[in-house]
Each structure stands twice: as C-alpha cells, then as structure tokens.
C-alpha cells in the first residue's frame, strides 16, 4: 500500500491506495483547508496560526497512515515551501511527527500535475492544455500524450489573490466589483507573460484541476450549465450573482460555505487565464498531482 500527501498553499490532501491489477485502488482520502499560504505575500513567512493548522493536519494524516501497512509514502511541499523563510522549521516539525516532507520546484509540480490529470483521460492525439490553480501558484502545462511541450509555474493563486485584492473583507457591492475587475485584469497580465509560448505550443483540449475549478464548475452546473465544464461566457453571466451573494452573504447555488472567501479570487484567476489564452471552455479534472 502507498500514500501520497499533497501539501498545497490552500489545502492539504492525503490519498492512501493499494496497487491491484495494474492500478491504484483508493482506500482512504482526506483533505483539510489549512491555508498554509495565508498572508505569505505580505510577510514571507508561514504565520503562527497557519503553522499550527498545518501541523494539526499532519498529526491527523499520520494517524491515518499508521492504520495501514504502507510500503512507501510521498509528502510533497508546493509553493509555500518554496517561498517562505520558515519552511525548513515547519519541515523539521513535520519530521518530529513522523512525516518527511520533500519540497518540489514549480516545474516538478507541473510535471506531476500533468501526469496525474492524463491518467484519468482516454488516449488522444490532441495537444492538451492542463492547468492547476493552487493557493499560491498556478501550473500550466501543454502536452502531447506523455511528451511535455510547455511547463510553467506562475506566482498567482486563490489565496495569494485573496490576500492581495480582497482583504480586509467588505460587503460593499460596488467596491467588490471594482476589486474583482482589478484582480481579473492583474491575473490576465500575469498569464500574458507566457501567452506567446502557449500559442506556439498549441492545444485542442483544456483541462483544469484543483478546488478552485471544482468550486466554479459546481456553481455553473447548479445554474443550469453543463456538468463538469466551465465556459467563459457562463462565468461572465454569473458574475453579478456571484458579487451579490458575496456582498450580501446570501446563498449561491453550488457554493460550499467553506470555499466562500476564495470564490472572488478564484474567479479572477481563472477568468484572467481563460482570457489570456483564449480558452472558451475548460473541463474539470478530478485527478490532479
């Protein structure tokens, strides 16, 4: 049996599985919205509160791991482990719990995301654009089968964009619209930095993983759009309803309460990307890194 731990800037995930007949059967999974990357853009450090949340989550993961006869596990640290000045302290504290964390580069993260996403897709001769919007970074990959044509990790994510554009919290609808427009324009400007490379590599199909995309796909579906798909036109249609729900604290069909504070920044990041790379329609991928 094997375990894989993904230590993202927003959420920590663990999968425990068994290799049966040439494929992994998942026997245990757990996720926690740790938000390890909260305020990292401002301070350069993992905050004391996030530090504690992260270690508490790893304590829980260790209990789960001890219930199974694991042959091997992997615990991979992503953007927050690359950019904070106290990441090594956190890694040592995790080691004391019994979990050895391996920080990975943005390119390594992109490669693993692409490998994870295509395992769930049928064979195709098409070039595939794969994106993963994390809390602190967004990975962009274009591949043909198992050949990688472009791998990029961009310093933009839902937690980072929340801290930059949507704090402190406000309920003023006009202000939120202005901030959302500013955040979307800034997002597009970031992604425009590699737009030439994206166009040069070319793609026919687009897929996106991560909680941000799952959230937006669920909202689109709840409002009558196709399941598992996100259309740029649908997001623009839903934009006024999204702003109204966030400004007034009301319900928005398809939105889970625990994801509410990341809705506007996640919307801005995804719309900016879709505008930059002329992506009219994107498929949600449940498989990821």
C-alpha positions in Angstrom: 0.0 0.0 0.0 1.1 3.6 -0.7 0.2 7.1 0.5 0.7 10.4 -1.2 0.4 13.8 0.6 0.0 17.0 -1.3 0.8 20.0 0.8 -0.7 22.9 -1.0 -0.8 26.6 -0.1 -4.6 26.3 0.4 -5.4 22.6 1.2 -3.5 19.5 2.4 -4.6 16.2 0.8 -3.8 12.6 1.5 -4.6 9.6 -0.6 -3.9 6.0 0.6 -4.2 3.3 -2.0 -3.4 -0.3 -2.9 -1.9 -1.5 -6.2 -4.4 -4.0 -7.6 -4.3 -5.5 -11.1 -2.2 -2.7 -12.5 -4.0 0.2 -11.0 -4.3 2.1 -7.7 -7.5 1.5 -5.7 -8.0 4.3 -3.2 -8.8 3.1 0.3 -8.6 6.3 2.2 -8.6 10.0 1.4 -8.8 13.2 3.5 -8.4 16.9 2.9 -8.2 20.0 5.1 -8.3 23.7 4.2 -5.2 24.6 6.1 -4.4 27.7 4.1 -0.7 27.5 4.9 0.0 30.3 2.4 -2.3 32.8 4.1 -0.6 36.3 4.2 2.7 34.8 2.8 2.8 37.6 0.1 2.9 40.2 2.9 5.2 38.6 5.4 7.3 36.0 3.6 6.6 33.5 6.4 4.1 30.9 7.4 2.0 32.6 10.1 1.8 31.1 13.6 -1.9 30.2 13.1 -1.3 28.6 9.7 1.8 26.8 11.2 -0.4 25.2 13.9 -3.2 24.3 11.5 -0.7 22.6 9.2 0.9 20.5 12.0 -2.5 19.6 13.4 -3.5 18.3 10.0 -0.3 16.3 9.6 -0.9 14.8 13.0 -4.3 13.6 11.7 -2.7 12.3 8.5 -0.1 10.4 10.5 -2.8 8.6 12.5 -4.5 7.6 9.2 -1.2 6.3 7.8 -0.5 4.2 10.8 -3.7 2.3 10.2 -2.3 0.8 7.0 0.7 -1.4 6.2 2.4 1.2 3.9 5.3 0.2 1.8 6.1 3.8 0.9 4.7 7.3 1.1 5.4 10.7 -0.5 4.8 14.1 1.1 5.3 16.9 -1.4 5.5 20.5 -0.4 4.5 23.1 -3.1 4.6 26.9 -3.4 4.6 27.9 0.3 7.6 25.6 0.9 9.4 27.3 -2.0 8.9 30.9 -0.9 8.8 31.2 2.9 11.7 31.8 5.3 10.5 29.4 7.9 9.6 26.5 5.7 12.6 24.5 7.0 11.3 24.9 10.6 7.9 23.5 9.5 9.6 20.6 7.7 11.6 19.8 10.9 8.4 19.9 13.0 6.7 17.6 10.5 9.7 15.2 10.7 9.2 15.1 14.5 5.6 14.0 13.9 6.9 11.3 11.6 6.3 12.7 8.2 9.2 13.6 5.9 8.3 16.5 3.5 10.1 16.9 0.2 9.7 20.4 -1.3 9.4 20.4 -5.1 10.0 23.1 -7.7 7.3 24.7 -9.7 8.3 22.7 -12.8 8.3 19.4 -10.9 4.8 20.3 -9.6 3.7 21.0 -13.2 5.0 17.7 -14.4 3.3 15.7 -11.7 0.0 17.6 -12.2 0.1 16.7 -15.9 0.9 13.1 -15.2 -2.0 12.9 -12.7 -4.6 14.5 -15.0 -3.9 12.4 -18.1 -4.1 9.2 -16.2 -7.9 9.8 -16.0 -8.3 10.7 -19.7 -8.7 8.5 -22.7 -5.8 8.2 -25.2 -5.7 11.1 -27.6 -3.5 12.6 -30.4 -4.6 16.1 -29.3 -2.4 18.6 -27.6 -3.8 19.1 -24.1 -3.7 22.3 -22.0 -3.7 21.4 -18.3 -3.9 23.9 -15.5 -4.0 23.7 -11.8 -4.9 26.8 -9.7 -3.5 26.4 -6.2 -3.4 28.7 -3.3 0.0 30.3 -4.1 0.8 29.2 -7.6 -0.8 28.1 -10.9 0.8 25.5 -13.0 0.3 25.5 -16.8 1.3 22.5 -18.9 0.8 21.7 -22.6 1.5 18.1 -23.6 1.0 15.6 -26.4 0.4 12.2 -24.9 3.3 11.8 -22.5 5.5 14.4 -24.1 5.6 17.8 -22.4 5.7 20.8 -24.7 5.4 23.6 -22.1 5.7 23.5 -18.3 5.3 26.7 -16.3 4.6 27.6 -12.7 3.2 31.1 -12.2 3.2 33.0 -8.9 -0.5 33.5 -8.7 -3.2 31.6 -6.8 -6.5 31.9 -5.0 -5.1 32.5 -1.5 -2.5 34.9 -2.8 -5.1 36.9 -4.8 -7.4 37.0 -1.9 -4.7 38.5 0.3 -3.8 41.0 -2.4 -7.2 42.2 -3.6 -9.9 41.1 -1.1 -8.6 41.9 2.4 -9.9 43.3 4.6 -13.4 42.0 4.0 -16.0 44.4 2.8 -19.7 44.0 1.9 -19.9 47.0 -0.4 -21.1 45.6 -3.7 -19.6 48.3 -5.9 -16.2 48.1 -4.2 -16.2 44.3 -4.6 -17.0 44.7 -8.3 -14.1 47.1 -8.7 -11.7 44.8 -6.8 -12.9 41.8 -8.9 -12.3 43.7 -12.1 -8.8 44.8 -10.9 -7.9 41.3 -9.7 -9.0 39.8 -13.1 -7.0 42.3 -15.1 -4.0 41.7 -12.9 -4.4 37.9 -13.3 -4.6 38.3 -17.1 -1.4 40.4 -17.0 0.4 37.6 -15.2 -0.7 34.9 -17.6 0.1 37.1 -20.6 3.7 36.7 -19.6 3.8 33.3 -21.3 1.0 33.7 -23.8 3.4 33.5 -26.7 4.7 30.2 -25.6 1.2 28.9 -25.1 0.2 29.9 -28.6 3.3 28.4 -30.0 2.8 25.0 -28.3 -0.9 25.0 -29.3 -3.7 22.9 -27.8 -7.0 21.4 -28.7 -8.4 20.3 -25.3 -8.3 22.2 -22.0 -8.5 20.6 -18.5 -8.2 22.1 -15.1 -7.8 20.6 -11.6 -7.9 22.0 -8.1 -10.5 23.0 -5.6 -11.0 26.4 -7.2 -12.0 24.9 -10.5 -14.2 22.3 -8.8 -16.0 25.1 -7.0 -16.6 27.1 -10.1 -17.7 24.1 -12.1 -20.2 23.2 -9.3 -21.6 26.7 -9.4 -22.0 26.6 -13.2 -23.8 23.3 -13.0 -26.1 24.5 -10.2 -27.2 27.3 -12.5 -28.1 25.0 -15.4 -24.8 24.8 -17.3 -23.2 21.6 -18.4 -21.8 19.3 -15.7 -18.0 19.2 -15.3 -17.5 22.1 -17.7 -16.7 25.8 -17.3 -17.5 28.2 -20.1 -16.0 31.7 -20.0 -19.4 33.0 -21.2 -21.1 31.3 -18.2 -18.8 32.9 -15.7 -19.5 36.3 -17.2 -23.2 35.7 -17.0 -22.9 34.5 -13.3 -20.6 37.4 -12.3 -23.4 39.7 -11.0 -24.9 36.9 -9.0 -21.6 35.9 -7.5 -20.8 39.5 -6.4 -24.3 39.9 -5.0 -24.0 36.7 -3.0 -20.6 37.6 -1.6 -21.6 41.2 -0.8 -24.8 40.2 0.9 -23.7 37.0 2.5 -26.5 35.1 0.8 -26.7 31.7 -0.7 -25.3 30.9 -4.1 -26.4 27.5 -5.5 -23.4 25.2 -5.9 -21.1 27.1 -3.5 -19.9 25.4 -0.3 -19.6 27.7 2.6 -16.0 26.8 3.4 -15.0 27.9 -0.1 -16.8 31.3 0.0 -13.8 33.5 0.8 -11.9 32.1 -2.2 -14.7 32.5 -4.7 -13.9 36.0 -5.9 -10.1 35.5 -6.1 -10.5 32.1 -7.7 -12.9 33.6 -10.2 -10.4 36.3 -11.0 -7.5 33.9 -11.5 -9.5 31.6 -13.8 -11.1 34.3 -15.9 -7.8 36.1 -16.3 -6.2 32.8 -17.5 -9.1 32.0 -19.9 -9.0 35.5 -21.4 -5.2 35.4 -21.8 -5.1 32.1 -23.6 -8.4 32.4 -25.4 -10.0 29.4 -23.6 -13.7 29.5 -24.1 -14.4 26.2 -22.4 -12.5 24.1 -19.9 -13.1 20.6 -18.5 -12.8 19.9 -14.8 -10.4 17.1 -13.9 -10.9 15.4 -10.5 -7.4 13.9 -11.0 -4.5 16.1 -10.1 -1.0 15.9 -8.7 
